[in-house]
Each structure stands twice: as structure tokens, then as C-alpha cells.
């Protein structure tokens, strides 16, 4: 039984009891039942909207998967941590000591903000900086 149905059943029970309409207790109980009904209707609306959102997210996920396959090929599709062939470089923030992995595009930019502490980092790269075993 849905919450809206339970509230409707409760209101029906209250009407069937023949409660004194003028008593303070009856007025309070009826007001509480009205509030429960409003809450149940709101919850039902939220459940419906959530179900619609799940459908949209599933459709978007499927579309994104197809797009990834088109762009990167099936072999790179949905791999965790996939950088699609980019070489990653590690640097350490001099302010907070955070180890940061950057790709070639960030390296070429020569600067970035530390994601941990916000420090502005500037760096340069020369081929001589790459260890022999990294190639």
C-alpha cells in the first residue's frame, strides 16, 4: 500500500469514528491528517521526478558511452583512470607537499593552481628532466 493510500485510509477511519467535530483533539487530529496527506503527495511527486531523472541519467550515460567509443575506440572505453595515451608527470607542491599528477597539456602551460592548497605553481620542462628509465 502506498503512503498516499495509507493516509486516505486513515482519514476514512477518522470519518467513520464519528468524532466530535468541535473538540480540540479532533481538530488537531484532522490537521495532522491533512499535513500527512500533503507530505504523502509531495513524496509521491518526488518519487516520480526521481524515476524520470534516473531514466534521463541512464540515457545520457548510454549516449556518453557511444561518444567515448566513437572518440577513443572501444579498447579505451570506460577504463578507470584512462588518460587516453597521455603521459602523466608527477610534481610535488612546495607549499603543502601534495603529490600532483599532470598531463602534457598542463605541463605545456607551465603553471597551475595546487588542487590541495591553492598555491600558484609555475614549472618548466626540458627533455633532460626525464629519467632514462621513464622512456
N, C-alpha and C positions, 0 to 999 in steps of 0.2 A: 504494500500500500504506500503510495506517495505521501509526502508530507502535506501537500495541499488536500489530499483526500482525508488524511487523519484529522486535520483542522476542521474540515467540513463535517466529519463525523462527530467531533467534539461539540461543535456548535449545534448540531442536531440533537445531541444528548441534552444539552443545556435547555433547548427549547422544549424538549419532551418532559423535562423535570417539573415544569410549571413553576419556576422560581418566581418569587415576589419581585416584580419589576421595580418596585420603589425602594427596596432595601439597598443599603450601601454595598453590601457584599456582592449582590447580583450585578450592580453597576460596575464594580471593579472586575468581577469575573468576565463580564461581557467585553469590557475594554481590553482585558488581557487576551481574550479570544480574538478580538479584532486585530490586535498587534501581531498575534501569532499568524493570523491569516495573511497580513501584509508581508511578514517575514517569509512565509512559505512561498508566496507568489514571487517575491524578489529572488529567493533562492532558486526557484524553478527557472526564472529568466536567466540567471547567471549560469545555471547548468546548460541551458540551451545555447547560450552565447559561447560557452566554453567548448561545447561539442562542435560548433561551427568553426571556432578558432583552430581546433585540432585538425579539422578537415583541411583548412587553408594551409596550416603549417606542413601537413603531410604532402599536400600538392606542391608547395614551394620546395620542400626537401627533395621530392622526386624531380622537379624541374632543375634544381641545382645539381643534382647527381648527373642528369643528362648533359647539362652545360659543362660540368667538370670532365665528363668523358669526351665531349667534343673538343675542349681546350687542351687537356693534358693527356688524353688517351686512357684507355681502360686500365693499363698497368699502374697508373698513379692515382686512380680514383679511390677516394676515401681512405688513404693511408694516414694514420696518425702522425702528426709532425712532418708531413710531407712539405718540402720546400721546392718540389718540382725541379730538382737538379741544382739548386743554388748551393754554393759553398758557404758554410757558416764560419764566422770568425768569433773568437771569444775575447772579450776585453773585461777589465775589472775597473769599476768606478773608484777613483781615488778618494772620494768623499766617504762613501758608505761601505765599500768593499764588495758590492754586489757584482756577481759574475753575469755578464750580459752577452748573449749570442746575437750577432748581427749578420745580415747577408751582404752581398756585394753592392747592392743599391745603397744601403745605409753607409757602407764603407766609402763608397764613391762620394757621398755627400760630405763626408769629413767632419760631421758634427751631429749630435743628437742630445736629447734630454734623457737622463737616467730615469728609467721607469720606477725605480725604487725611491730615490730621494729628490729627484727633480733637478739635480745638478746639470748644468750645461757642459757637455763633454765635447772636446774637439780632438781629432786624431788624424793621422796621415798614414798612408800605406805605401810601402815600396816593396818591390818583388824580393828584395834581400831580406825582408822581415819574415818570409815564410820559411819555416824549418824544412830541411831536405826530406824528412820522412812524411811531411804533410802533402806532398805532391803525388 
